[in-house]
């Protein structure tokens, strides 16, 4: 019985950490997929907003983004991260502005679901950190994972 308890005390934390890493990997893949569709649309439209931390502060509702991208640029836009929370998206200009937004962000708020406004760019080791993708590259990403496509 003691041997089983020792094995469980080792295996369970490792399993929980593996589950969190899998959620991060899924989140990163879905962020790349959403961004690729948005970039394809921007190639056609010449901008990231709808009317035709980086200074990208205008929120875009993920449902509005889905309407703009589905089904032409992606069959079904991933809307939730690996933890089941909505992705967030931003452009430089309001979504309905007639100007030309040239940058975007799609992001996950991480395991805790709280936007981390003080998070430094680059790799992180905490599952609560935000995963942020902008204009073809990850701005913040789990340590040991690729930042570029």
Buried (B, 14 or more C-beta within 10 A) or exposed (E): EEEEEEEEEEEEEEEEEEEBBEBBEBBBEBBBBBBBBBBBBBEEBEBBBBBEBBEBEBBBEBEBBBEBBEEEBBEEBBBBBBBEBBBBBBBBBBBEBEEBBBBBBBBBBBBBEEEBEEBEBEBBEEBBBBBBBBBEEBBBBBEEEEBEE
